[in-house]
Amino acid sequence: MAISKIKPRHASEGRSIAAVLADRIDYGKNPEKTNGGLLVTGYQCSPDTAWQEFMVSKQIYTATTGRRRAPDKDVISYLLIQSFEPGTITPEDANKLGYQMALEFTGGEHQFIVATHVDKKHIHCHIEFNSTALDCSHKFNNVKNSFIPLRKINDRICQEFGLNIIEEPQDKGKHYAEWAAEKTGKSWKVRLRQTIDKVLPKVRTFDEFLEAMRQEGYEVVQSKKILKFRAQGQERFTRSKTLGTDYTLEALQERIGKTQLPKRKKIHLQKDGKVNLLMDIQARLQGRGPGLERWMKIHNLKEASKTLNYLTEHGITEYAVLLERAETMVADFESVSTSIKQMEHRMEQIAALKTHIINYAKTRDTYAAYHRTKAADKPAFRTAHEADLLLHEAAKRAFDAQGVKKLPTVKVLQAEYTELLTKKKAAYEDYKRLRKENQELQAVKSNVDTLLRIDEEQQEKKQEQHR
């Protein structure tokens, strides 16, 4: 899973906007943190000249709109941070995920740099995006509670990458350190789960359990449907159902006297590797049992019915076939996704190149005049024509960065862009179809895996009781 947050940047007192931008972007690009700079990606700007290009847009914005704010009030850029659970994603995929999140969050209207850091146990992305829009006409509108749309975008993209998401997110964005505290057992919920798991095997009745929790220092409140606890020093009560499905009031009553939570085990197929899923799942559902009953309460009979209908409609009667189709679907979806990203990257290059070619042509005479000016008069000339000179210099750096020797015409670039846009639209239809089919198939596989695993656990329990 990934935790995300947003932070506005202001010009520090006594420091210029350029200095702040240079420092922050250079920190993000640090080669020691980004695998030698290989994990740095730019949108509508070159990582090597990003802060200068950010500055150019601000110069143009001020010159064309006349708007200017005090340094402590002016937001010059925004920092987005994504932090991933250790071992769940590669640095390369984290960079792609961060790029996609930033692109959607900014609507593609703002330059940004994605720098993926691998110097900590958890991979995390520093995303710095320009507060000034690409057309230099306005600035980013950081609405109240902007972390909410950011979190929704982040969660959806995480799911597309096959990562888990936080099912019950907090009202505010969560820093990685806070999330890591929960993972290491330092949060109220983690401690409460640990205490419950320690107490339950030692009691024989539910009343004994409640009393044991009080002895552990918890304040307990119970009604017919609600059970909640509050530890010493804790501000609010924690409802047991928020701890997970094994901690609801009904689940805790069922667990009384049992030694531990059932361990999740892999599905074991028959020796020939085949299982008639339709007959097998129907038989298991009819037999039920406490584990399946709990699953049914969460997912309900409709979900089980959808799973059976899918298997029937697609003629899937063997688990091996289901597994193969799921893997193929993921591969097809990733192939289309990669193709779209490649087209988008080229379209971004073309858009940037068009802008730089136009700016280069418009400012060529000014730049030539600057170089013809006497050395003593150059500072005054530069001050008077700062915006044009910055645009021209940024264009030259962009050409060098892309290895452009001979400038193509805007007409040729526009034709290539139009062709790519047509291909991208066609590919995006496949992308939406495959994404929907992939989500449906993965949900079916997850349900099948869960049903088979729960049944195995129940069978093992019965065998232990007989022994």
DAVEN-V110522 format. One record per backbone hydrogen bond with DSSP energy under -1.0 kcal/mol. CO is the residue of the C=O (numbers start at 1). NH is the residue of the N-H. Records with the same first field share a line. If there is no record, write none. Layout:
CO=NH, NH
This chain:
1=85
3=83
5=81
7=79
9=76
12=15
16=20
17=21
18=22
19=23
20=24
21=25
22=26
23=27
24=28
25=29
30=33, 34
31=36
33=118
34=39
35=38
39=116
41=114
43=112
46=49
49=53
50=54
51=55
52=56
53=57
54=58
55=59
56=60
57=61
58=62
59=63
60=64
61=65
62=66
70=73, 74
71=11
76=131
77=9
78=129
79=7
80=127
81=5
82=125
83=3
85=88
90=94
91=95
92=96
93=97
94=98
95=99
96=100
97=101
98=102
99=103
100=104
101=105
102=106
103=108
106=109
109=134
111=130
112=43
113=128
114=41
115=126
117=124
123=84
124=117
125=82
126=115
127=80
128=113
129=78
131=140
133=136
138=133
140=142
141=143
143=146
145=148
146=150
147=151
148=152
149=153
150=154
151=155
152=156
153=157
154=158
155=159
156=160
157=161
158=163
159=162
175=179
176=180
177=181
178=182
179=183
180=184
181=186
182=185
187=191
188=192
189=193
190=194
191=195
192=196
193=197
194=198
195=199
196=200
199=202
200=203, 257
205=209
206=210
207=211
208=212
209=213
210=214
211=215
212=216
213=218
214=217
219=230
221=228
226=223
227=240
228=221
229=238
230=219
231=234
238=229
239=242
240=243
244=247
248=252
249=253
250=254
251=255
255=258
270=273
275=277
276=280
277=281
278=282
279=283
280=284
281=285
282=286
283=287
284=288
289=293
290=294
291=295
292=296
293=297
294=298
295=299
296=300
300=304
301=305
302=306
303=307
304=308
305=309
306=310
307=311
308=312
309=313
310=314
311=316
312=315
317=277
318=322
319=323
320=324
321=325
322=326
323=327
324=328
325=329
326=330
327=331
328=332
329=333
330=334
331=335
332=336
333=337
334=338
335=339
336=340
337=341
338=342
339=343
340=344
341=345
342=346
343=347
344=348
345=349
346=350
347=351
348=352
349=353
350=354
351=355
352=356
353=357
354=358
355=359
356=360
357=361
358=362
359=363
363=367
364=368
365=369
366=370
367=371
368=372
374=377
377=381
378=382
379=383
380=384
381=385
385=389
386=390
387=391
388=392
389=393
390=394
391=395
392=396
393=397
394=398
395=399
396=400
397=401
398=402
399=404
409=413
410=414
411=415
412=416
413=417
414=418
415=419
416=420
417=421
418=422
419=423
420=424
421=425
422=426
423=427
424=428
425=429
426=430
427=431
428=432
429=433
430=434
431=435
432=436
433=437
434=438
435=439
436=440
437=441
438=442
439=443
440=444
441=445
442=446
443=447
444=448
445=449
446=450
447=451
448=452
449=453
450=454
451=455
452=456
453=457
454=458
455=459
456=460
457=461
458=462
459=463
460=464
461=465
462=466
463=467
